[in-house]
Amino acid sequence: MGLDLAEKIRNGSISLKSQERLHKTFNLTISEFALIEQIKQKFHFKDYSQVILYCVWNSAVEEGIESA
């Protein structure tokens, strides 16, 4: 499921364009940032917005809140 979701985010099927933009500062440890960077590299996301979108959607799908 993760690879399918990553592909949808990369090709724009799931994007932030249709949603309201929000600027927020996150406080992360170096370890947490390193994990985000690893996800970015693994799924070839172009920016951190795509990584956060992936993490949120993936968690929502796993919890049965959303379907991808």
C-alpha positions in Angstrom: 0.0 0.0 0.0 2.8 2.4 0.8 4.3 2.3 -2.6 0.9 2.9 -4.3 0.3 5.8 -2.1 3.7 7.2 -2.7 3.2 7.0 -6.5 -0.2 8.8 -6.2 1.5 11.6 -4.3 4.4 11.8 -6.8 2.2 11.9 -9.8 -0.2 14.5 -8.3 -3.3 12.2 -7.8 -3.1 13.2 -4.1 -1.8 16.7 -3.7 -1.9 19.8 -1.6 -3.0 21.9 -4.6 -6.7 21.4 -3.9 -6.3 22.0 -0.2 -5.7 25.1 1.9 -2.1 26.0 2.4 -0.8 26.3 5.9 2.7 27.5 7.1 3.6 25.8 10.3 6.9 25.3 12.1 7.7 21.9 13.4 10.1 21.1 16.2 11.8 17.9 15.5 14.8 16.0 16.9 17.7 15.2 14.7 16.5 11.6 14.7 13.0 12.5 13.6 14.3 14.7 10.8 16.6 11.9 9.7 13.6 9.5 9.5 11.7 12.1 7.4 14.7 12.4 5.1 14.9 8.7 4.7 11.2 8.5 3.7 11.8 11.4 1.2 14.7 9.5 -0.4 13.1 6.1 -0.3 9.9 7.2 -2.1 11.7 9.9 -4.3 9.5 12.8 -3.0 10.5 16.2 -4.3 10.0 18.0 -1.0 9.1 17.7 2.6 5.4 18.6 2.0 5.0 15.4 0.0 6.7 13.4 2.8 4.3 14.9 5.4 1.3 14.3 3.1 2.4 10.7 2.7 2.8 10.1 6.5 -0.6 11.7 7.2 -2.4 9.7 4.5 -0.6 6.5 5.3 -1.6 6.8 9.0 -5.2 7.6 8.1 -5.5 4.6 5.8 -4.0 2.3 8.4 -6.4 3.6 11.0 -9.4 3.2 8.6 -10.1 6.9 8.5 -9.3 7.4 4.8 -9.0 5.1 1.8 -6.3 5.6 -0.9 
